[in-house]
Amino acid sequence: MKCTQYFLFVRQRPDRSIIKEGWILDTIKNPVKKEVQVDGRIRKWKFIEEAGRHLRVILLEDGETVHNVFFDRSFKEGEK
């Protein structure tokens, strides 16, 4: 999995270290929602059954380099 230095740094936080790489890869491949930010970065969300929450993955413009991941408390599936 390609990732930024920022991701490696933030991944050390206790709330982020519990996020499994498999969840990240699954969110990238099978998101329930995808958005492109104005800066070109790509947001993808997926509900993680094991955690009972939605995971947000932010990719760089290349669509494969992971920049950030976190559980998104405000995401509601089906909202525009």
C-alpha positions as CSV (number, residue, x, y, z in Angstrom):
1,M,0.0,0.0,0.0
2,K,1.4,3.4,-1.0
3,C,1.2,6.1,1.6
4,T,2.4,9.5,2.5
5,Q,4.7,10.4,5.4
6,Y,1.8,12.3,6.9
7,F,-0.2,9.0,7.0
8,L,2.7,7.2,8.6
9,F,3.0,9.9,11.3
10,V,-0.8,10.1,12.0
11,R,-1.1,6.3,12.0
12,Q,0.9,6.2,15.3
13,R,-2.0,7.9,17.2
14,P,-4.0,5.4,19.3
15,D,-7.3,6.2,17.6
16,R,-5.7,5.5,14.2
17,S,-3.5,2.5,15.0
18,I,-6.6,0.3,15.5
19,I,-7.6,0.8,11.8
20,K,-6.6,-2.4,10.0
21,E,-4.8,-2.2,6.6
22,G,-7.5,-4.6,5.2
23,W,-10.2,-2.2,6.1
24,I,-8.3,0.6,4.3
25,L,-7.8,-1.6,1.1
26,D,-11.4,-2.7,1.2
27,T,-12.6,0.9,1.4
28,I,-10.5,1.9,-1.5
29,K,-11.8,-1.0,-3.7
30,N,-15.4,-1.0,-2.6
31,P,-16.6,2.4,-1.2
32,V,-20.2,3.2,-0.5
33,K,-19.4,6.8,-1.5
34,K,-16.7,8.6,-3.3
35,E,-16.0,12.4,-3.7
36,V,-13.2,14.4,-5.3
37,Q,-12.1,17.4,-3.3
38,V,-11.3,20.7,-4.9
39,D,-7.6,20.0,-4.4
40,G,-7.9,16.7,-6.4
41,R,-7.7,14.4,-3.4
42,I,-10.2,11.6,-3.3
43,R,-12.4,10.7,-0.3
44,K,-13.9,7.2,0.0
45,W,-16.1,5.8,2.7
46,K,-17.2,2.3,3.7
47,F,-19.0,0.9,6.7
48,I,-16.7,-1.4,8.7
49,E,-18.9,-4.1,10.3
50,E,-16.2,-5.2,12.8
51,A,-15.9,-1.6,14.1
52,G,-19.5,-0.6,13.7
53,R,-18.5,2.7,12.1
54,H,-17.8,4.3,8.7
55,L,-14.2,4.6,7.7
56,R,-13.0,7.6,5.5
57,V,-9.9,7.1,3.4
58,I,-8.3,10.1,1.7
59,L,-6.2,9.4,-1.3
60,L,-3.9,11.7,-3.3
61,E,-4.8,12.6,-6.8
62,D,-3.2,9.5,-8.2
63,G,-6.0,7.5,-6.6
64,E,-3.7,5.0,-4.9
65,T,-1.5,6.8,-2.3
66,V,-3.2,6.9,1.1
67,H,-2.9,10.3,2.8
68,N,-5.3,9.9,5.8
69,V,-7.7,7.5,7.3
70,F,-10.2,7.9,10.2
71,F,-13.6,6.9,11.4
72,D,-16.0,9.5,10.3
73,R,-18.5,10.2,13.0
74,S,-20.6,12.6,10.8
75,F,-21.0,10.4,7.7
76,K,-24.5,9.3,7.0
77,E,-24.9,6.7,4.2
78,G,-27.2,7.9,1.5
79,E,-26.7,11.6,2.0
80,K,-25.6,13.8,-0.8
